[in-house]
Amino acid sequence: VAMDMSRVAKRNGAKKVFVVYRKREEEMSANIKEVEDAKLDGVEFLFQTNIIKILGESSVKGIEVVKTDFVQKDSEFESYFENVEGSNYVINCDYVLVAIGSHADSFVENLGLTKNKQGKIMIDLTGKTSDDMIYSGGDIAGTKGTVAWASRAGRNAAYSIIKSFEE
């Protein structure tokens, strides 16, 4: 979904599009061809980088990010990425599209979006949530749980966002 959203944004006139990913490139769950195609479209990748904060009050002004380091524990099955203290920097931007998976994490929980009885984010036909500035789709919004449906939801949300700024 992240590859689709980033490519649609770039193809529809975004000057710069970044995919921020906290792990290394080889650990991305995205298909290698999708990543390569996104790069060919001009999407820039920031690997081993984590978003700390979205900046701006009534609209997005930028994001604060931090570099991450891979940490391997004694056991071969225990590893993780941790933020590198003091490596924070700001990227100026107008929009943030978030692809987070099927389960809400603390980032999503803190947004205060309306959810249904199953705990999924409620959306309208365009993917808009209870906050006019936030769109959603895929598993987290309770739509069909396939990659194809999630990809389409991401694409629909990207088109809806673009359309909302044309009006």
N, CA and C atoms as an extended XYZ file, in Angstrom:
501
Properties=species:S:1:pos:R:3:atomname:S:1:resname:S:1:resid:I:1 pbc="F F F"
N         0.827       -1.191        0.000 N   VAL     1
C         0.000        0.000        0.000 CA  VAL     1
C         0.871        1.254        0.000 C   VAL     1
N         1.951        1.249        0.770 N   ALA     2
C         2.834        2.415        0.824 CA  ALA     2
C         3.427        2.715       -0.549 C   ALA     2
N         3.774        1.670       -1.302 N   MET     3
C         4.354        1.894       -2.629 CA  MET     3
C         3.305        2.514       -3.551 C   MET     3
N         2.073        1.995       -3.498 N   ASP     4
C         1.005        2.550       -4.337 CA  ASP     4
C         0.734        4.006       -3.984 C   ASP     4
N         0.616        4.302       -2.700 N   MET     5
C         0.321        5.680       -2.280 CA  MET     5
C         1.437        6.624       -2.706 C   MET     5
N         2.669        6.204       -2.516 N   SER     6
C         3.785        7.092       -2.844 CA  SER     6
C         3.882        7.323       -4.346 C   SER     6
N         3.657        6.291       -5.141 N   ARG     7
C         3.731        6.434       -6.596 CA  ARG     7
C         2.590        7.285       -7.129 C   ARG     7
N         1.384        7.113       -6.595 N   VAL     8
C         0.246        7.926       -7.030 CA  VAL     8
C         0.503        9.394       -6.702 C   VAL     8
N         1.005        9.657       -5.511 N   ALA     9
C         1.295       11.045       -5.125 CA  ALA     9
C         2.330       11.656       -6.067 C   ALA     9
N         3.386       10.918       -6.362 N   LYS    10
C         4.448       11.426       -7.241 CA  LYS    10
C         3.923       11.657       -8.653 C   LYS    10
N         3.161       10.715       -9.170 N   ARG    11
C         2.633       10.824      -10.532 CA  ARG    11
C         1.598       11.940      -10.671 C   ARG    11
N         1.024       12.356       -9.550 N   ASN    12
C         0.000       13.398       -9.597 CA  ASN    12
C         0.525       14.760       -9.163 C   ASN    12
N         1.833       14.943       -9.272 N   GLY    13
C         2.381       16.273       -9.128 CA  GLY    13
C         3.114       16.605       -7.848 C   GLY    13
N         3.225       15.674       -6.914 N   ALA    14
C         4.000       15.962       -5.702 CA  ALA    14
C         5.457       16.196       -6.105 C   ALA    14
N         6.037       17.297       -5.631 N   LYS    15
C         7.416       17.625       -5.998 CA  LYS    15
C         8.393       16.594       -5.451 C   LYS    15
N         8.203       16.232       -4.188 N   LYS    16
C         9.052       15.224       -3.549 CA  LYS    16
C         8.162       14.279       -2.755 C   LYS    16
N         8.497       13.012       -2.810 N   VAL    17
C         7.794       11.995       -2.028 CA  VAL    17
C         8.853       11.144       -1.349 C   VAL    17
N         8.718       11.005       -0.040 N   PHE    18
C         9.633       10.173        0.741 CA  PHE    18
C         8.864        9.006        1.342 C   PHE    18
N         9.485        7.840        1.330 N   VAL    19
C         9.002        6.709        2.116 CA  VAL    19
C         9.973        6.593        3.275 C   VAL    19
N         9.457        6.767        4.489 N   VAL    20
C        10.273        6.691        5.700 CA  VAL    20
C        10.059        5.303        6.303 C   VAL    20
N        11.147        4.559        6.467 N   TYR    21
C        11.042        3.180        6.951 CA  TYR    21
C        12.092        2.941        8.033 C   TYR    21
N        11.660        2.440        9.179 N   ARG    22
C        12.558        2.327       10.338 CA  ARG    22
C        13.594        1.214       10.206 C   ARG    22
N        13.370        0.287        9.301 N   LYS    23
C        14.303       -0.830        9.128 CA  LYS    23
C        15.156       -0.634        7.881 C   LYS    23
N        15.971       -1.653        7.582 N   ARG    24
C        16.820       -1.627        6.396 CA  ARG    24
C        16.012       -2.009        5.153 C   ARG    24
N        16.512       -1.625        3.994 N   GLU    25
C        15.793       -1.894        2.746 CA  GLU    25
C        15.490       -3.378        2.576 C   GLU    25
N        16.445       -4.232        2.889 N   GLU    26
C        16.243       -5.671        2.687 CA  GLU    26
C        15.178       -6.265        3.615 C   GLU    26
N        14.745       -5.499        4.596 N   GLU    27
C        13.720       -5.993        5.521 CA  GLU    27
C        12.321       -5.454        5.218 C   GLU    27
N        12.184       -4.713        4.133 N   MET    28
C        10.870       -4.201        3.762 CA  MET    28
C         9.963       -5.359        3.375 C   MET    28
N         8.694       -5.239        3.767 N   SER    29
C         7.733       -6.272        3.381 CA  SER    29
C         7.222       -6.051        1.962 C   SER    29
N         7.485       -4.880        1.400 N   ALA    30
C         7.061       -4.589        0.034 CA  ALA    30
C         7.839       -5.443       -0.957 C   ALA    30
N         7.205       -5.736       -2.069 N   ASN    31
C         7.818       -6.479       -3.152 CA  ASN    31
C         8.997       -5.679       -3.714 C   ASN    31
N        10.112       -6.333       -3.983 N   ILE    32
C        11.323       -5.665       -4.486 CA  ILE    32
C        11.030       -4.882       -5.764 C   ILE    32
N        10.245       -5.467       -6.668 N   LYS    33
C         9.913       -4.778       -7.923 CA  LYS    33
C         9.114       -3.511       -7.643 C   LYS    33
N         8.194       -3.550       -6.668 N   GLU    34
C         7.410       -2.359       -6.330 CA  GLU    34
C         8.317       -1.239       -5.823 C   GLU    34
N         9.301       -1.603       -5.024 N   VAL    35
C        10.246       -0.613       -4.496 CA  VAL    35
C        11.065       -0.027       -5.646 C   VAL    35
N        11.569       -0.874       -6.520 N   GLU    36
C        12.361       -0.400       -7.658 CA  GLU    36
C        11.529        0.493       -8.572 C   GLU    36
N        10.266        0.113       -8.814 N   ASP    37
C         9.385        0.931       -9.651 CA  ASP    37
C         9.125        2.290       -9.000 C   ASP    37
N         8.946        2.301       -7.690 N   ALA    38
C         8.735        3.567       -6.976 CA  ALA    38
C         9.971        4.461       -7.113 C   ALA    38
N        11.151        3.864       -7.005 N   LYS    39
C        12.396        4.631       -7.173 CA  LYS    39
C        12.473        5.217       -8.582 C   LYS    39
N        12.088        4.427       -9.585 N   LEU    40
C        12.092        4.915      -10.969 CA  LEU    40
C        11.113        6.078      -11.154 C   LEU    40
N        10.027        6.070      -10.386 N   ASP    41
C         9.043        7.161      -10.435 CA  ASP    41
C         9.529        8.404       -9.693 C   ASP    41
N        10.676        8.301       -8.999 N   GLY    42
C        11.219        9.454       -8.286 CA  GLY    42
C        10.933        9.477       -6.800 C   GLY    42
N        10.379        8.402       -6.264 N   VAL    43
C        10.142        8.320       -4.823 CA  VAL    43
C        11.480        8.110       -4.130 C   VAL    43
N        11.729        8.872       -3.075 N   GLU    44
C        12.973        8.757       -2.315 CA  GLU    44
C        12.717        7.938       -1.050 C   GLU    44
N        13.647        7.089       -0.692 N   PHE    45
C        13.508        6.222        0.468 CA  PHE    45
C        14.474        6.644        1.567 C   PHE    45
N        13.969        6.727        2.778 N   LEU    46
C        14.783        7.024        3.957 CA  LEU    46
C        14.741        5.779        4.838 C   LEU    46
N        15.697        4.887        4.631 N   PHE    47
C        15.754        3.657        5.415 CA  PHE    47
C        16.410        3.939        6.755 C   PHE    47
N        16.126        3.071        7.712 N   GLN    48
C        16.623        3.204        9.082 CA  GLN    48
C        16.344        4.610        9.604 C   GLN    48
N        15.103        5.025        9.415 N   THR    49
C        14.627        6.337        9.850 CA  THR    49
C        13.230        6.149       10.426 C   THR    49
N        12.942        6.848       11.507 N   ASN    50
C        11.676        6.701       12.202 CA  ASN    50
C        11.016        8.068       12.358 C   ASN    50
N         9.725        8.153       12.124 N   ILE    51
C         9.007        9.411       12.345 CA  ILE    51
C         8.735        9.562       13.838 C   ILE    51
N         9.127       10.701       14.380 N   ILE    52
C         8.921       10.994       15.790 CA  ILE    52
C         7.671       11.832       15.991 C   ILE    52
N         7.471       12.814       15.100 N   LYS    53
C         6.380       13.755       15.302 CA  LYS    53
C         5.972       14.373       13.976 C   LYS    53
N         4.658       14.605       13.820 N   ILE    54
C         4.155       15.386       12.695 CA  ILE    54
C         4.030       16.814       13.193 C   ILE    54
N         4.623       17.746       12.475 N   LEU    55
C         4.672       19.141       12.904 CA  LEU    55
C         3.572       19.961       12.237 C   LEU    55
N         3.029       20.935       12.980 N   GLY    56
C         1.990       21.812       12.456 CA  GLY    56
C         0.749       21.734       13.322 C   GLY    56
N         0.012       22.808       13.367 N   GLU    57
C        -1.208       22.854       14.178 CA  GLU    57
C        -2.434       22.457       13.360 C   GLU    57
N        -2.893       23.341       12.469 N   SER    58
C        -4.098       23.070       11.684 CA  SER    58
C        -3.783       22.402       10.350 C   SER    58
N        -2.515       22.375        9.981 N   SER    59
C        -2.087       21.682        8.765 CA  SER    59
C        -0.663       21.180        8.969 C   SER    59
N        -0.286       20.215        8.155 N   VAL    60
C         1.055       19.635        8.260 CA  VAL    60
C         2.083       20.640        7.755 C   VAL    60
N         3.135       20.829        8.542 N   LYS    61
C         4.254       21.706        8.160 CA  LYS    61
C         5.539       20.908        7.953 C   LYS    61
N         5.584       19.715        8.522 N   GLY    62
C         6.779       18.887        8.390 CA  GLY    62
C         6.708       17.690        9.304 C   GLY    62
N         7.779       16.913        9.297 N   ILE    63
C         7.897       15.779       10.211 CA  ILE    63
C         9.277       15.816       10.855 C   ILE    63
N         9.305       15.412       12.108 N   GLU    64
C        10.587       15.220       12.785 CA  GLU    64
C        10.903       13.732       12.710 C   GLU    64
N        12.107       13.418       12.235 N   VAL    65
C        12.529       12.029       12.105 CA  VAL    65
C        13.816       11.809       12.890 C   VAL    65
N        14.139       10.547       13.109 N   VAL    66
C        15.355       10.171       13.803 CA  VAL    66
C        15.924        8.932       13.106 C   VAL    66
N        17.221        8.817       13.041 N   LYS    67
C        17.866        7.638       12.461 CA  LYS    67
C        17.711        6.466       13.437 C   LYS    67
N        17.753        5.243       12.901 N   THR    68
C        17.661        4.058       13.736 CA  THR    68
C        18.879        3.168       13.508 C   THR    68
N        19.187        2.364       14.515 N   ASP    69
C        20.279        1.385       14.443 CA  ASP    69
C        19.716       -0.003       14.690 C   ASP    69
N        20.257       -0.982       13.976 N   PHE    70
C        19.894       -2.376       14.183 CA  PHE    70
C        20.641       -2.899       15.402 C   PHE    70
N        19.925       -3.528       16.309 N   VAL    71
C        20.529       -4.087       17.515 CA  VAL    71
C        20.264       -5.587       17.521 C   VAL    71
N        21.333       -6.384       17.527 N   GLN    72
C        21.225       -7.841       17.590 CA  GLN    72
C        21.527       -8.283       19.008 C   GLN    72
N        20.587       -8.935       19.633 N   LYS    73
C        20.791       -9.468       20.984 CA  LYS    73
C        21.572      -10.782       20.906 C   LYS    73
N        21.879      -11.357       22.046 N   ASP    74
C        22.639      -12.602       22.094 CA  ASP    74
C        21.953      -13.722       21.317 C   ASP    74
N        20.639      -13.809       21.458 N   SER    75
C        19.886      -14.827       20.744 CA  SER    75
C        19.708      -14.386       19.285 C   SER    75
N        19.825      -15.302       18.345 N   GLU    76
C        19.673      -14.946       16.937 CA  GLU    76
C        18.250      -14.509       16.607 C   GLU    76
N        17.292      -14.797       17.497 N   PHE    77
C        15.901      -14.432       17.251 CA  PHE    77
C        15.517      -13.119       17.916 C   PHE    77
N        16.429      -12.513       18.644 N   GLU    78
C        16.141      -11.257       19.328 CA  GLU    78
C        16.920      -10.124       18.687 C   GLU    78
N        16.208       -9.332       17.922 N   SER    79
C        16.817       -8.150       17.324 CA  SER    79
C        15.741       -7.092       17.183 C   SER    79
N        16.162       -5.853       17.077 N   TYR    80
C        15.226       -4.752       16.939 CA  TYR    80
C        15.965       -3.521       16.445 C   TYR    80
N        15.191       -2.510       16.121 N   PHE    81
C        15.764       -1.230       15.707 CA  PHE    81
C        15.471       -0.221       16.801 C   PHE    81
N        16.488        0.547       17.168 N   GLU    82
C        16.282        1.572       18.185 CA  GLU    82
C        16.690        2.930       17.624 C   GLU    82
N        16.020        3.966       18.129 N   ASN    83
C        16.328        5.329       17.694 CA  ASN    83
C        17.721        5.725       18.158 C   ASN    83
N        18.450        6.421       17.295 N   VAL    84
C        19.792        6.899       17.622 CA  VAL    84
C        19.649        8.286       18.242 C   VAL    84
N        19.986        8.373       19.507 N   GLU    85
C        19.860        9.633       20.225 CA  GLU    85
C        20.684       10.735       19.558 C   GLU    85
N        20.055       11.902       19.401 N   GLY    86
C        20.739       13.057       18.836 CA  GLY    86
C        20.793       13.098       17.315 C   GLY    86
N        20.151       12.139       16.647 N   SER    87
C        20.195       12.119       15.179 CA  SER    87
C        18.923       12.700       14.553 C   SER    87
N        18.102       13.367       15.359 N   ASN    88
C        16.839       13.931       14.871 CA  ASN    88
C        17.080       15.034       13.848 C   ASN    88
N        16.174       15.126       12.879 N   TYR    89
C        16.153       16.253       11.946 CA  TYR    89
C        14.731       16.428       11.429 C   TYR    89
N        14.471       17.550       10.773 N   VAL    90
C        13.132       17.899       10.301 CA  VAL    90
C        13.100       17.878        8.781 C   VAL    90
N        12.028       17.320        8.235 N   ILE    91
C        11.758       17.360        6.808 CA  ILE    91
C        10.514       18.213        6.622 C   ILE    91
N        10.630       19.296        5.877 N   ASN    92
C         9.471       20.129        5.593 CA  ASN    92
C         8.582       19.414        4.583 C   ASN    92
N         7.274       19.363        4.862 N   CYS    93
C         6.342       18.714        3.948 CA  CYS    93
C         4.932       19.242        4.193 C   CYS    93
N         4.052       18.972        3.246 N   ASP    94
C         2.670       19.429        3.322 CA  ASP    94
C         1.687       18.323        3.676 C   ASP    94
N         2.044       17.074        3.419 N   TYR    95
C         1.147       15.941        3.626 CA  TYR    95
C         1.932       14.780        4.224 C   TYR    95
N         1.214       13.934        4.971 N   VAL    96
C         1.799       12.711        5.496 CA  VAL    96
C         0.807       11.584        5.223 C   VAL    96
N         1.257       10.559        4.514 N   LEU    97
C         0.462        9.363        4.276 CA  LEU    97
C         1.104        8.260        5.100 C   LEU    97
N         0.315        7.567        5.908 N   VAL    98
C         0.872        6.570        6.816 CA  VAL    98
C         0.353        5.184        6.450 C   VAL    98
N         1.261        4.251        6.231 N   ALA    99
C         0.917        2.847        6.019 CA  ALA    99
C         1.455        2.094        7.232 C   ALA    99
N         0.557        1.599        8.080 N   ILE   100
C         1.006        1.038        9.359 CA  ILE   100
C         0.654       -0.422        9.590 C   ILE   100
N        -0.093       -1.041        8.720 N   GLY   101
C        -0.457       -2.430        8.935 CA  GLY   101
C        -1.888       -2.581        9.396 C   GLY   101
N        -2.206       -3.752        9.917 N   SER   102
C        -3.601       -4.074       10.213 CA  SER   102
C        -4.019       -3.793       11.647 C   SER   102
N        -3.087       -3.501       12.526 N   HIS   103
C        -3.416       -3.260       13.925 CA  HIS   103
C        -2.987       -1.853       14.328 C   HIS   103
N        -3.893       -1.164       15.001 N   ALA   104
C        -3.593        0.199       15.437 CA  ALA   104
C        -2.487        0.178       16.483 C   ALA   104
N        -1.522        1.048       16.309 N   ASP   105
C        -0.502        1.202       17.336 CA  ASP   105
C        -0.791        2.489       18.096 C   ASP   105
N         0.084        2.878       18.990 N   SER   106
C        -0.176        4.054       19.822 CA  SER   106
C        -0.316        5.315       18.977 C   SER   106
N         0.397        5.383       17.853 N   PHE   107
C         0.285        6.536       16.960 CA  PHE   107
C        -1.161        6.708       16.514 C   PHE   107
N        -1.784        5.630       16.059 N   VAL   108
C        -3.163        5.689       15.579 CA  VAL   108
C        -4.125        5.900       16.738 C   VAL   108
N        -3.899        5.238       17.839 N   GLU   109
C        -4.792        5.369       18.996 CA  GLU   109
C        -4.873        6.816       19.471 C   GLU   109
N        -3.778        7.540       19.404 N   ASN   110
C        -3.746        8.929       19.872 CA  ASN   110
C        -4.431        9.911       18.929 C   ASN   110
N        -4.851        9.459       17.752 N   LEU   111
C        -5.516       10.342       16.803 CA  LEU   111
C        -6.986       10.588       17.165 C   LEU   111
N        -7.573        9.720       18.001 N   GLY   112
C        -8.956        9.907       18.442 CA  GLY   112
C        -9.986        9.697       17.355 C   GLY   112
N        -9.731        8.812       16.418 N   LEU   113
C       -10.665        8.559       15.318 CA  LEU   113
C       -11.823        7.676       15.770 C   LEU   113
N       -12.987        7.878       15.167 N   THR   114
C       -14.161        7.061       15.479 CA  THR   114
C       -13.939        5.644       14.969 C   THR   114
N       -14.285        4.662       15.812 N   LYS   115
C       -14.119        3.256       15.446 CA  LYS   115
C       -15.455        2.539       15.521 C   LYS   115
N       -15.555        1.413       14.848 N   ASN   116
C       -16.765        0.600       14.919 CA  ASN   116
C       -16.671       -0.374       16.092 C   ASN   116
N       -17.656       -1.248       16.231 N   LYS   117
C       -17.700       -2.184       17.363 CA  LYS   117
C       -16.517       -3.153       17.372 C   LYS   117
N       -15.954       -3.419       16.214 N   GLN   118
C       -14.813       -4.329       16.125 CA  GLN   118
C       -13.483       -3.613       16.348 C   GLN   118
N       -13.538       -2.303       16.611 N   GLY   119
C       -12.322       -1.539       16.857 CA  GLY   119
C       -11.619       -1.076       15.602 C   GLY   119
N       -12.282       -1.192       14.452 N   LYS   120
C       -11.699       -0.744       13.188 CA  LYS   120
C       -12.052        0.723       12.957 C   LYS   120
N       -11.167        1.458       12.293 N   ILE   121
C       -11.391        2.873       12.002 CA  ILE   121
C       -12.531        2.995       11.004 C   ILE   121
N       -13.516        3.842       11.324 N   MET   122
C       -14.648        4.056       10.421 CA  MET   122
C       -14.253        5.048        9.328 C   MET   122
N       -14.609        4.703        8.083 N   ILE   123
C       -14.312        5.554        6.921 CA  ILE   123
C       -15.553        5.687        6.049 C   ILE   123
N       -15.566        6.745        5.208 N   ASP   124
C       -16.632        6.867        4.221 CA  ASP   124
C       -16.154        6.230        2.915 C   ASP   124
N       -16.912        6.400        1.839 N   LEU   125
C       -16.564        5.758        0.565 CA  LEU   125
C       -15.254        6.255       -0.029 C   LEU   125
N       -14.808        7.442        0.363 N   THR   126
C       -13.538        7.977       -0.156 CA  THR   126
C       -12.355        7.592        0.712 C   THR   126
N       -12.605        6.978        1.865 N   GLY   127
C       -11.536        6.617        2.792 CA  GLY   127
C       -11.350        7.628        3.902 C   GLY   127
N       -12.168        8.696        3.896 N   LYS   128
C       -12.041        9.740        4.924 CA  LYS   128
C       -12.540        9.206        6.269 C   LYS   128
N       -11.812        9.537        7.317 N   THR   129
C       -12.176        9.138        8.675 CA  THR   129
C       -13.009       10.231        9.333 C   THR   129
N       -13.218       10.123       10.628 N   SER   130
C       -13.967       11.143       11.370 CA  SER   130
C       -13.202       12.459       11.459 C   SER   130
N       -11.936       12.458       11.115 N   ASP   131
C       -11.127       13.676       11.017 CA  ASP   131
C       -10.946       13.975        9.531 C   ASP   131
N       -11.446       15.115        9.077 N   ASP   132
C       -11.413       15.458        7.653 CA  ASP   132
C       -10.024       15.445        7.029 C   ASP   132
N        -8.991       15.500        7.848 N   MET   133
C        -7.624       15.529        7.327 CA  MET   133
C        -6.956       14.148        7.343 C   MET   133
N        -7.696       13.106        7.764 N   ILE   134
C        -7.103       11.775        7.873 CA  ILE   134
C        -7.936       10.774        7.070 C   ILE   134
N        -7.246       10.014        6.211 N   TYR   135
C        -7.873        8.972        5.408 CA  TYR   135
C        -7.307        7.623        5.842 C   TYR   135
N        -8.075        6.568        5.620 N   SER   136
C        -7.636        5.243        6.021 CA  SER   136
C        -8.182        4.216        5.044 C   SER   136
N        -7.731        2.982        5.177 N   GLY   137
C        -8.229        1.886        4.356 CA  GLY   137
C        -7.542        0.602        4.753 C   GLY   137
N        -7.919       -0.477        4.122 N   GLY   138
C        -7.306       -1.772        4.396 CA  GLY   138
C        -7.803       -2.391        5.688 C   GLY   138
N        -7.018       -3.313        6.225 N   ASP   139
C        -7.401       -4.069        7.419 CA  ASP   139
C        -7.774       -3.185        8.599 C   ASP   139
N        -7.033       -2.115        8.803 N   ILE   140
C        -7.248       -1.269        9.973 CA  ILE   140
C        -8.605       -0.558        9.922 C   ILE   140
N        -9.154       -0.452        8.700 N   ALA   141
C       -10.467        0.168        8.529 CA  ALA   141
C       -11.557       -0.890        8.328 C   ALA   141
N       -11.195       -2.137        8.454 N   GLY   142
C       -12.191       -3.197        8.385 CA  GLY   142
C       -12.654       -3.541        6.978 C   GLY   142
N       -11.922       -3.093        5.950 N   THR   143
C       -12.272       -3.507        4.595 CA  THR   143
C       -11.707       -4.902        4.368 C   THR   143
N       -11.970       -5.471        3.232 N   LYS   144
C       -11.519       -6.840        2.975 CA  LYS   144
C       -10.025       -6.962        3.231 C   LYS   144
N        -9.626       -8.062        3.845 N   GLY   145
C        -8.255       -8.237        4.304 CA  GLY   145
C        -7.316       -8.878        3.307 C   GLY   145
N        -7.315       -8.386        2.085 N   THR   146
C        -6.358       -8.897        1.109 CA  THR   146
C        -5.431       -7.766        0.679 C   THR   146
N        -4.284       -8.130        0.141 N   VAL   147
C        -3.334       -7.133       -0.332 CA  VAL   147
C        -3.971       -6.296       -1.448 C   VAL   147
N        -4.712       -6.951       -2.337 N   ALA   148
C        -5.342       -6.225       -3.449 CA  ALA   148
C        -6.320       -5.169       -2.928 C   ALA   148
N        -7.152       -5.526       -1.954 N   TRP   149
C        -8.107       -4.559       -1.403 CA  TRP   149
C        -7.389       -3.448       -0.652 C   TRP   149
N        -6.362       -3.789        0.091 N   ALA   150
C        -5.607       -2.768        0.823 CA  ALA   150
C        -4.918       -1.814       -0.146 C   ALA   150
N        -4.341       -2.365       -1.215 N   SER   151
C        -3.691       -1.525       -2.228 CA  SER   151
C        -4.692       -0.587       -2.869 C   SER   151
N        -5.854       -1.109       -3.202 N   ARG   152
C        -6.885       -0.278       -3.826 CA  ARG   152
C        -7.348        0.804       -2.849 C   ARG   152
N        -7.493        0.459       -1.582 N   ALA   153
C        -7.908        1.451       -0.583 CA  ALA   153
C        -6.878        2.572       -0.482 C   ALA   153
N        -5.603        2.223       -0.513 N   GLY   154
C        -4.549        3.229       -0.483 CA  GLY   154
C        -4.592        4.125       -1.698 C   GLY   154
N        -4.810        3.518       -2.856 N   ARG   155
C        -4.912        4.273       -4.103 CA  ARG   155
C        -6.125        5.207       -4.062 C   ARG   155
N        -7.266        4.678       -3.612 N   ASN   156
C        -8.485        5.500       -3.519 CA  ASN   156
C        -8.277        6.674       -2.572 C   ASN   156
N        -7.658        6.427       -1.446 N   ALA   157
C        -7.415        7.505       -0.479 CA  ALA   157
C        -6.506        8.566       -1.084 C   ALA   157
N        -5.461        8.139       -1.789 N   ALA   158
C        -4.545        9.104       -2.419 CA  ALA   158
C        -5.284        9.966       -3.436 C   ALA   158
N        -6.107        9.349       -4.268 N   TYR   159
C        -6.890       10.119       -5.241 CA  TYR   159
C        -7.868       11.063       -4.551 C   TYR   159
N        -8.494       10.612       -3.462 N   SER   160
C        -9.434       11.461       -2.721 CA  SER   160
C        -8.738       12.654       -2.094 C   SER   160
N        -7.551       12.448       -1.580 N   ILE   161
C        -6.779       13.539       -0.989 CA  ILE   161
C        -6.444       14.578       -2.065 C   ILE   161
N        -5.974       14.098       -3.203 N   ILE   162
C        -5.651       15.010       -4.310 CA  ILE   162
C        -6.888       15.782       -4.730 C   ILE   162
N        -8.011       15.086       -4.878 N   LYS   163
C        -9.254       15.729       -5.295 CA  LYS   163
C        -9.708       16.778       -4.276 C   LYS   163
N        -9.531       16.504       -2.977 N   SER   164
C        -9.982       17.445       -1.947 CA  SER   164
C        -9.226       18.765       -2.032 C   SER   164
N        -8.002       18.749       -2.544 N   PHE   165
C        -7.223       19.979       -2.650 CA  PHE   165
C        -7.461       20.696       -3.974 C   PHE   165
N        -8.116       20.040       -4.906 N   GLU   166
C        -8.466       20.676       -6.176 CA  GLU   166
C        -9.762       21.477       -6.051 C   GLU   166
N       -10.563       21.140       -5.046 N   GLU   167
C       -11.878       21.796       -4.885 CA  GLU   167
C       -11.771       23.161       -4.274 C   GLU   167
